[in-house]
Amino acid sequence: MGRPKIHDEALRRALLDRAAALVFNNGVRALSLRRLASAAGTSTTAVYSLFGNKAGLLDGLYHEAARRFGARLATVESTTDPAGDVVRLGIAYRDYALTDPHLYSIMFEHRVEELDLADQPSEEAAHTIRPLVDAVRRGQETGQFTAGASPERIALSCWAIAHGLVSLELTGNVPPGLDIADSYEDALRAIITGWRS
């Protein structure tokens, strides 16, 4: 019988969550494997065993953020109302950001160069816009969206509205008297209206 695995997936995820919080609160430069191990109540040996080095940790952090974000967007099922699906994807986008702000910031508030990733943004990250592009494409096929622009272009503008509002909300930079929660869905619907046939 083999020895039980000490450095398991649960520890790996706990370390990634803790690392995301450290980066969120103190920046990438403040993250060290020793500091992470101390904050997580484990050994540096565990961190090295699971990630190899700081670059491996940052790479794992980015992949995990992208994986969780993609998984959240994947919960939005396609319906016969593609424009409505775009709104629901925008709501899922905000839900992920508010639920996992530390991981959201890894994907959207740090330059790839700052994270010193082993390779360019992962396949997971590149595919996170796919459900939105697919919804727009279906909307074009059913006449809900103009056929005069590529589905990627329309999807990017919808993504930008969601990203901009969520970023204002997370950073606390919403102008006085305005509330993102009250106007978020209206803003998504307005951008969709702009791309109607």
C-alpha positions as CSV (number, residue, x, y, z in Angstrom):
1,M,0.0,0.0,0.0
2,G,1.4,3.4,-1.0
3,R,1.9,6.4,1.2
4,P,-1.0,8.7,1.5
5,K,-0.7,11.8,-0.6
6,I,-0.1,14.8,1.7
7,H,0.0,17.5,-0.9
8,D,-3.4,16.9,-2.5
9,E,-5.9,18.9,-4.7
10,A,-7.6,20.4,-1.6
11,L,-4.3,21.9,-0.4
12,R,-3.5,23.1,-4.0
13,R,-6.8,24.9,-4.2
14,A,-6.4,26.4,-0.7
15,L,-3.0,27.7,-1.6
16,L,-4.3,29.2,-4.9
17,D,-7.1,31.0,-3.0
18,R,-4.6,32.3,-0.4
19,A,-2.2,33.4,-3.1
20,A,-5.0,35.2,-5.0
21,A,-5.8,37.1,-1.8
22,L,-2.2,38.0,-1.1
23,V,-1.8,39.3,-4.7
24,F,-5.1,41.2,-4.4
25,N,-4.1,42.9,-1.2
26,N,-0.4,43.4,-1.7
27,G,0.4,43.0,-5.4
28,V,2.4,40.3,-7.3
29,R,5.8,41.4,-6.0
30,A,4.7,40.8,-2.4
31,L,3.9,37.2,-3.1
32,S,6.6,34.8,-2.0
33,L,6.4,31.0,-1.5
34,R,7.5,31.4,2.1
35,R,4.9,34.1,2.8
36,L,2.2,32.0,1.1
37,A,3.1,28.8,3.1
38,S,3.0,30.8,6.3
39,A,-0.4,32.4,5.5
40,A,-1.8,29.0,4.6
41,G,-0.4,27.2,7.6
42,T,1.7,24.8,5.6
43,S,5.3,24.3,4.6
44,T,7.3,25.8,1.7
45,T,7.9,22.1,0.8
46,A,4.2,21.7,0.1
47,V,4.2,24.8,-2.1
48,Y,7.3,23.7,-4.0
49,S,5.8,20.2,-4.4
50,L,2.6,21.5,-5.9
51,F,3.9,24.4,-8.0
52,G,7.6,24.0,-8.4
53,N,8.4,27.7,-8.0
54,K,6.8,31.2,-8.0
55,A,6.4,31.2,-11.8
56,G,4.6,27.8,-11.5
57,L,2.4,29.2,-8.7
58,L,1.4,32.3,-10.8
59,D,0.7,30.1,-13.8
60,G,-1.4,27.9,-11.7
61,L,-3.2,30.9,-10.2
62,Y,-4.0,32.3,-13.7
63,H,-5.2,28.9,-15.0
64,E,-7.4,28.4,-11.9
65,A,-8.9,31.9,-12.2
66,A,-9.7,31.2,-15.9
67,R,-11.1,27.7,-15.1
68,R,-13.4,28.9,-12.4
69,F,-14.6,31.9,-14.6
70,G,-15.2,29.6,-17.5
71,A,-17.1,27.1,-15.3
72,R,-19.3,29.9,-14.0
73,L,-20.2,31.1,-17.5
74,A,-20.9,27.5,-18.6
75,T,-23.7,27.4,-16.1
76,V,-25.7,29.7,-18.4
77,E,-27.6,27.4,-20.7
78,S,-28.4,28.3,-24.3
79,T,-32.1,29.1,-24.9
80,T,-34.2,30.1,-27.8
81,D,-33.6,33.7,-26.8
82,P,-29.9,34.5,-27.7
83,A,-30.2,38.1,-26.7
84,G,-31.5,37.0,-23.3
85,D,-28.6,34.6,-23.1
86,V,-26.2,37.5,-23.6
87,V,-27.8,39.3,-20.6
88,R,-27.6,36.1,-18.5
89,L,-23.9,35.7,-19.4
90,G,-23.3,39.3,-18.3
91,I,-25.0,38.6,-15.0
92,A,-22.9,35.4,-14.6
93,Y,-19.8,37.6,-15.3
94,R,-20.7,40.0,-12.5
95,D,-21.6,37.1,-10.2
96,Y,-18.2,35.5,-10.7
97,A,-16.4,38.8,-10.1
98,L,-18.3,39.5,-6.9
99,T,-18.0,36.0,-5.6
100,D,-14.3,35.5,-6.4
101,P,-12.9,39.1,-6.6
102,H,-9.4,37.9,-5.8
103,L,-9.3,35.5,-8.8
104,Y,-11.2,37.9,-11.0
105,S,-8.4,40.4,-10.4
106,I,-5.8,37.9,-11.5
107,M,-7.4,37.6,-14.9
108,F,-8.5,41.2,-15.4
109,E,-6.5,43.6,-13.3
110,H,-2.9,42.4,-13.9
111,R,-0.9,42.6,-17.0
112,V,0.3,39.1,-18.3
113,E,3.9,40.4,-18.2
114,E,3.5,41.3,-14.5
115,L,2.3,37.7,-13.7
116,D,5.3,36.3,-15.7
117,L,3.2,33.4,-17.0
118,A,5.0,30.5,-18.5
119,D,3.0,30.9,-21.7
120,Q,0.5,33.3,-23.1
121,P,-2.9,33.4,-21.5
122,S,-4.3,29.9,-21.3
123,E,-6.7,28.2,-23.5
124,E,-9.2,28.4,-20.7
125,A,-9.0,32.2,-20.7
126,A,-9.2,32.4,-24.4
127,H,-12.3,30.3,-24.4
128,T,-14.2,32.3,-21.8
129,I,-15.6,34.6,-24.4
130,R,-16.8,31.7,-26.6
131,P,-20.2,31.4,-24.9
132,L,-20.9,35.1,-25.6
133,V,-19.7,34.9,-29.2
134,D,-21.9,31.8,-29.7
135,A,-24.9,33.6,-28.2
136,V,-24.4,36.5,-30.5
137,R,-23.9,34.3,-33.5
138,R,-27.2,32.5,-32.7
139,G,-28.8,35.9,-32.3
140,Q,-27.6,36.9,-35.8
141,E,-29.0,33.7,-37.3
142,T,-32.4,34.4,-35.7
143,G,-32.4,38.1,-36.6
144,Q,-32.0,39.4,-33.1
145,F,-28.6,41.0,-33.9
146,T,-27.3,42.9,-36.9
147,A,-25.5,40.8,-39.5
148,G,-23.4,43.8,-40.4
149,A,-20.7,43.1,-37.8
150,S,-18.8,40.0,-36.8
151,P,-20.1,38.2,-33.7
152,E,-16.7,38.7,-32.1
153,R,-17.0,42.4,-32.4
154,I,-20.5,42.5,-30.9
155,A,-19.5,40.1,-28.1
156,L,-16.4,42.3,-27.3
157,S,-18.6,45.4,-26.9
158,C,-21.0,43.5,-24.6
159,W,-18.0,42.1,-22.6
160,A,-16.5,45.6,-22.3
161,I,-19.7,47.0,-20.8
162,A,-19.9,44.2,-18.2
163,H,-16.1,44.5,-17.5
164,G,-16.3,48.3,-17.1
165,L,-19.2,48.3,-14.7
166,V,-17.9,45.4,-12.7
167,S,-14.4,47.0,-12.4
168,L,-16.0,50.3,-11.2
169,E,-18.0,48.3,-8.6
170,L,-15.1,46.2,-7.3
171,T,-12.8,49.2,-7.0
172,G,-15.4,51.4,-5.3
173,N,-15.1,54.0,-8.0
174,V,-18.8,54.4,-8.7
175,P,-19.7,58.1,-8.8
176,P,-21.8,59.2,-5.8
177,G,-25.6,58.6,-6.2
178,L,-25.1,55.9,-8.8
179,D,-25.6,52.2,-8.1
180,I,-24.2,49.4,-10.4
181,A,-26.5,46.8,-9.0
182,D,-29.6,48.8,-10.0
183,S,-28.4,49.7,-13.5
184,Y,-26.2,46.7,-14.5
185,E,-28.9,44.7,-16.4
186,D,-30.3,47.9,-18.0
187,A,-26.8,48.7,-19.4
188,L,-26.5,45.2,-20.8
189,R,-29.9,45.4,-22.4
190,A,-29.0,48.9,-23.8
191,I,-25.8,47.6,-25.6
192,I,-27.9,44.7,-27.0
193,T,-30.4,47.2,-28.3
194,G,-27.6,49.0,-30.0
195,W,-26.7,45.9,-31.9
196,R,-30.2,44.9,-32.9
197,S,-31.0,44.2,-36.5
